[in-house]
Amino acid sequence: MSVNSPLGVAVPVLLLTAAATLLDVRTRKIPNLITGPALLLGLGAHLVLGGGPGVLSAVAGALLAGGILLPGWLAGWMGAGDVKLMAAVGAWLALPASLYAVLAAMVAGGIIAVIAAASRGTLLQSLRGAVLLLPGLATRSAKSGTPTGRRGTYVPFALAILAGAVFALWRPI
């Protein structure tokens, strides 16, 4: 299996997600100082590499990847840095790879969360809490109460984004 993206895209994505993962694990934050320039550089790289169509694909990739995670931030299940990191990765990967990356990141995040909850002995409690949340999802306001994700087990979602990016870069075509 080989890389499905040019090395000029793959290397920055891997460096970005690896650095963000280290910061997320250590500080529980992904700074704007990383995500903002990464997003702009991704858009610029696609402008240089593919002109107008390239940058449009990168913009669409950023909006799609970040937009899919946005409800998770609004519900309080993840930080804004996670959404911005996913958008930056989406800009670098562009369409359709950004869709593969965000979907794989969500799967990886679920697996990581289950492993974290199981290792802390809170898996049944977490599953019970998730089931109790289901009826209120449709009516929950982003501003109502304490975000649920802040009370439970912390999972550095940048690790899941790294896994999603790796999958998107090396997925079988």
Secondary structure, DSSP 8 states (H G I E B T S, - for coil): ---SS-HHHHHHHHHHHHHHHHHHHHHS---HHHHHHHHHHHHHHHHHHHHHHHHHHHHHHHHHHHHHHHHHHHTTSS-HHHHHHHHHHHHHH-TTHHHHHHHHHHHHHHHHHHHHHHHTT-HHHHHHHHHHHGGGTTT--TTSSS-GGGTS----HHHHHHHHHHHHHH---
